[in-house]
Every structure is written in C-alpha cells, then in structure tokens.
Amino acid sequence: MQNKDYDQITENIMSLFPLFRRLLKFSEEDRCTNMLNPQYPVLGILSVRGALPMSEIGTHLGISKPNMTAIIDHLIAEKKVRRIDDEKDRRIVKIGVTEKGRETLKGSREILKKNLKEKLLVLDEKELTKMSGSLKSLKEILSKIDSSNNKDNKGVKTKKDITKEAKK
C-alpha cells in the first residue's frame, strides 16, 4: 500500500471523530446525563474492570493525574464512586463504582440508545444494513489494531507510548 493510501485512511478515521461526537450529543432535556462528560468513561471502565487505582484509570483513558483527581472527587461527592483501601498494601487506594454510579451509567446508556435509534430513522433498510456491516468490520479492524499495539503493555497504551511511536 502506498503512503497516500495511508494518508487517506488516516484522514477518513480523523473525520469520524466530529461526526460521532455530534451523533452522540444528548438533546437539551437529556443534557444532565451527557455521555461525553469525562465521568462516564470512568464509570464505564470501573463497571467493567472493577475497582482500580486512580493512576490506572487515568492511564486507560489517557487522562492526566490532576484531571483524574478532579473527576474522581466530583464522582465521590455525587456518591457514584468510592475509595477502597487495598487489603494487601495500605499505600494503595482503589476507586470502585457504587450502585448509584451503575444506575447513572445504565440510565445514560438507555437515553443514548434511544437518541441514536431516533437518528437512525432517516435511513432506509439498505442503508441500515450497509451501516451495520460497516460498523462490525470497523470494530473488528480497530480491535485488531488496538490489541496488536497493546500486547506489550497489558492492554494499556499511554499517550507517551503513542507519541514515541509517532516519532519513529
């Protein structure tokens, strides 16, 4: 494959970000549960992976320590997460999602699904079928790229790793 092909692929990938961002935007009445808020990826990763140290959450999501502290403090104040002392090492404090956090995440996902379904109504059956197949292929390909990039790092790639690779 020629360099211009890679350039076109990267341009197409980058053009998806603003489209997805607009597509995932909540309506005004649902703004209070905005999934683009950085709290939701934190709740999501904790719901899937269980309690984690704050630094590990930040590494997974590419969020700096100062920003993670602010996000976690806000989630604690809203009783959506809690601090958990590590039984084996007193120096380690993990962050775990609470039932309220799970409910918030579940409710927001339901609102998001409803909004996305409404937006898809403009497509005919042929377009929906094409979109479904394309998204499935895209997910498989991006997952392959992600897993090959992360195999040496326990599935976690930091911004520092990405920057190093880009300079090569």
Number of C-alpha atoms within 10 A of each C-alpha: 5 6 8 9 10 11 11 11 12 11 11 11 10 11 11 10 11 10 10 10 11 9 14 17 16 20 13 8 7 14 13 11 19 19 19 13 12 14 20 20 16 26 24 16 17 20 17 9 10 13 20 20 16 19 16 15 24 19 16 16 18 15 19 13 15 9 12 21 15 12 18 20 15 14 20 18 11 12 14 21 24 20 17 14 14 14 9 7 8 8 9 13 17 18 23 24 24 18 13 13 25 17 12 16 22 13 13 20 16 12 18 21 13 11 17 15 11 10 12 12 10 10 11 9 10 9 12 14 12 11 13 12 12 12 12 11 12 12 12 12 12 11 12 12 11 14 15 11 16 15 11 10 11 8 13 19 18 17 15 10 13 11 10 10 10 8 6 5
